[in-house]
Amino acid sequence: MNKSKDKIMKEFLENNAYFVDFFNAYFFDGERVLKPENCMELDSEMNDSNMDLEKHVDVIRKYNDGNLYSAFIIENQSCVDPSMVVRAAVYEYVAYERMLKKSKKNKAKEKLPMVNILVFYTGERPWNAASKLSELVEVDERFTACFHDYKMNLIEIKGNTSYNFNEEDVYNLFYICRSIYDQSIYEGTSNHFGLVKSSVLKVVKTLTDVEWLDLEELEEKEEIEMCEVEKRWLEVKSKEWEAEGIRKGIEQGIEQGSEKKELEMYQTMVDKGFSISSIASIFSVSEESIERLLMKA
């Protein structure tokens, strides 16, 4: 994973309330089964000299509420990695190996705590790599019955799967990133996010690399009103389109009365993800005139 993205996500997930919220959303549909106060830190180094393994997981917590005793791991991933399903399996089983050695040392006879690992994929591209070992390995049909498959728990920003997060900051991080990836945030739908913590938007900025989030402004304010997002994006995109000659072409089309030219330019912008209101704002024309023209396409 990109080091800066890895670092900022690890810092975000150090908050136990955020950490357990991912597991509650994924495993329990948002029900508050896991409580942050029951989380305890564990060494994230997954080293095993006998197995010649040196692994380091992103965030790991021991969980004990008196009824459930388990280890939870979140591994951040910013790009599609075909080996991720194997890595996740390795992390999980090295964790068991480490606990087994400790239990033998203490001469304990109890069963080992369960290990749960969740891969949080933050990339813009859909995850198209294996999420099960059987999707990576060519399993001979004669061995199907005895093949030990491994299923990776994957939660990804891109896609249509909805998750019921309880923590507002986790919800904002996840769904603002998603709305940036699918460009819905630029269509006047950002208002429902309301005020968002600058600390959360710094994570969004790092994960998505969007140019309209001003880091200097985020340093100055504790919260940002998300209804300003579309305005900032329009300002940036207006300059880009002007540099490409799009605005000039539309203005020439209007001056020359070239309806065809004007229509082509408007349609190009719509195809690029601009909303009708955005186009109207950039070129100081009415939304109705743009809609009438586009209906002729």
C-alpha positions, 0 to 999 in steps of 0.5 A, a space after each residue: 500500500 502507498 506509505 502515506 495512505 497506509 500511515 494515515 489510515 493506521 492513525 485513523 484506526 488507532 481510535 478503537 471506536 472507529 476500529 470496531 465500527 468496521 467489524 460491526 458494520 461488516 459482520 453484524 449489519 451495524 449492530 453494536 455487538 463489539 464495544 471499543 472499551 473492550 479492545 486492548 492493543 497487541 503487538 502488530 509484528 507477526 514474526 515467526 522464526 520457525 516458519 521463516 515469516 516476518 509480517 507486520 499487520 496494520 492494526 490489531 486489537 485483542 478483544 475481551 468482554 467476558 463472553 467473547 475473547 478474540 483478536 481483530 485485525 484490519 489490513 489496509 489496501 489501496 491497490 488491487 493485489 492478487 496476492 492479498 488473499 494469501 497474505 490475509 491467510 498468512 497473517 491469520 495463521 501466523 497469529 494462531 501460531 504465535 498464540 499457540 506458542 504462548 499457550 504452550 509456554 504458559 501450559 494452558 489447555 484452553 482453546 485459542 482465541 479466534 482471529 478475525 481479519 478484515 481487509 479494507 480496500 480504499 482504491 478507486 478501481 473495483 476489486 477484481 482479484 481473488 477474494 477466495 483461495 479457490 479463485 487463485 488456485 487451479 483446483 483439480 476436481 479430484 481434490 475438490 472435497 479435500 481442498 482447504 479454501 480460504 475466504 477473505 473478509 473484504 470491505 471496499 469503498 468502490 461498489 454498491 454494497 452498503 454498510 451501516 456504520 454507527 460512527 459519524 466519522 467512519 460513515 463520512 470517511 467511507 461515503 465521501 470517498 465513495 461519492 468522489 469515486 462515483 462523482 455523485 458528490 459533484 451533483 449537488 448531493 453533498 449537503 447530507 454530509 453536513 459539517 465534517 471534521 477536518 481530520 476526516 477530510 485529511 484522510 479523504 484527501 490522502 486516499 482520493 488525491 482530490 485537488 479541491 480539498 485545501 490542506 491549509 484550510 483543513 489545518 485552520 478549521 476543525 470542521 468543513 461544510 460539505 456544501 462548499 465542495 461542489 463550488 470548489 470543484 467547479 472552480 478547479 474544473 472550470 479552469 481545466 476546461 477553459 485550458 482545453 478550449 471547451 469554454 472558448 468553443 461553447 462561447 464561439 458556438 453561442 456567438 455564431 449561433 451554432 446550435 450543433 457546436 453548443 450541443 456537442 460541448 454541453 454533451 461532452 461535459 455531461 459525459 464527463 460527469 458535470 451536472 446541468 446546474 454545474 454547466 449552467 453555473 460555469 457558463 452563466 446560462 439557464 438550466 432550462 436552455 441547456 436541457 432543451 438543447 440536450 433533448 434534441 440530441 
